[in-house]
Amino acid sequence: MRSVVLALVAGVVSFLAFPPFGPGWLILPGIALFLLSIRLASTRRVGLLAGAVYGLAFFGGLMWWLAELELIALVLVPVQALFLAVYGWWIAGFAGLSAARWLSLAVGGWAVMELTRYHFPVGGLEWGAAGYALSDSFFRLPAAVIGTSGLTVMVVLLTAVIAQLAGGGRGAGVWASLGIGLIVIAGSFVWVIAGGTSGGGHPVAIVQGSTPCPFEHCPPDERLRTFQQHLDLTRQIEPGSVSLVIWSEGSTGSTNADPVNNPEIGGAIAAEARRIGAAMLVGGDRTVSDTHWVNANVYFDSNGEILGEYRKQHPVPFGEYIPWRPLFEWIPALDRVPRDMIPGEGPVVFEGNLGSVISFEGGFSRYALGARRAGADVIVVATNEASYGPDAPTSDQFIGMTRMRAVELGVPVIHSAVTGKSTVVEADGELTASTGLGTSEILYAEYGGSRDTPYTVTGDLVMYLAAIVGIVSWARLAPLVGSTVPTNEEETSA
C-alpha cells in the first residue's frame, strides 16, 4: 500500500506540472515520489502495480480531454501507462544494488522507455515527457544544448538521486551522479546565456479565422465557410504592413475549398498575397481518391504564385488514418475516418528559409529538427485544435511543446491554430503575443532571428547515451540476476 499510495500521489503531482496548472518544476517532486515508490516496492509485482497506478493517474490527469473526441480515445491513457508499469516492474528488481548501479539502471531504463514510447505503437507519442513540463520557466533553456529529451534525462537523474537518498541509499555514486547532472545543466545555461540570436524583426500576421461553429462540427459547407471567414479577415490587412501571412491547418480544403484544385479559391488567396505584398502559407486537406487524402501547407509567394507545399509526415492514428483498418472497422466511432492520410516524404523549406510542421507532428522533436537541418530559420506549427472544447488545456499544453521546439532549434516558431490559441515564440522560448481561444482575430507580431544550437547537430544524443549506459549496466548485471543480486524482499528479511 505504501508504494501504491506514493505512486498515486506522484502521478497527481506530475500532471499538475503541466497546463492548466503548474508551475512546471512540480515534475521534479512528482517523478522523485514515483521513483521512491519503486525503491520501496517489496516485489516486482508491487513495482508493476505502482508503475501502472502512476501512469494512469499521470496520463489520465494530463490527457482527460481525449474524451471530447470519443470515449474510446481514452484507451491511449492505459496504453501509455503500460510503459510505466513495465518500467516499474523492471526497476523494482534492482533495489539491492549499489547506488551508482541502481542510478544507471533507473535513468537508462527511463531513457529506453521514453525512446520506445516516442516511436511505438503506431508512430509513438512524446506528449507528457518530463522536459516539456519545464517550458514555462528559464529551466527550458538547456534544451538548446541537450534537447527536450536530454532535459528529460536530467530531470530523471536528479529525481533518482533524491529517491536514492530518501530510500536510504548512500555512497559516492549518488553524489557523482548529482554532480554530473548539475554540470550538464550549468554548462548548458552558460552556453545559452553567452550566445544570441541573429537578425531583426520580421512582421507577420496570423489569421485566426476560427470556424462557423467553434469546437463543433457543423456541416454542410463548414470548410467553405471557414475559408470565407479567413479570407474576410485577411482583407483587413493593410498592404505592405507584413511580409508573411499564415492561415492554419484546416483553414481551406475538403472538396469545395481547396486552393490547388479549385481555381476560384486559389485565385482569391493569390489576389490577397499580391494586394498585401506578402507571402502566404495556407493549410488545408485535399482528397486524392475515395480512400486517401493529403494534409498540406500550400505556399503562395508575394506575386500570388503557388511555389510548393509541405505535406504532413505523421498522421494522427485513428484520427487521420486507421492502422490495420480491417481489424477496427467494427468500431462505430471510426466511421468518422473514411479515408487514410498519405504521409509526406520529408521536410520542405520555402523561400525566406521558412519551414513548417502540421499539428500532431509538432509534438515530436524529430520533424521540426528535420526542417531546421534542411535550412529553415523560422518554423510554422500549423494546427487545428477545433475538436477540443473551450475548457480543454490542449492548446496551452501544445504551445508548451512549441516553446521547446524554439529553444531546441534556436529559431522563432509561429504557432497558428484555426480556433486558437495562436502565438509567436522567440528563439529563447518567450511568447511575444497570443490570441484567445475560439476567437476570430488577426495576430500581428514580429519574430526575430535564429541561432545555431548544439541540439540541431546532436539531436537526441543525450537520451541515446543514457539508454546505452543503462543497457550496458544491465548486460553486465545479467549473469548475477537470480543468484547474488538481493531483492527488496531479501533485504527486508536480512
Order of alpha helices (4+ residues) and beta strands (2+ residues): alpha-alpha-alpha-alpha-alpha-alpha-alpha-beta-alpha-beta-alpha-beta-beta-beta-alpha-beta-beta-beta-alpha-beta-alpha-beta-beta-beta-beta-alpha-alpha-alpha
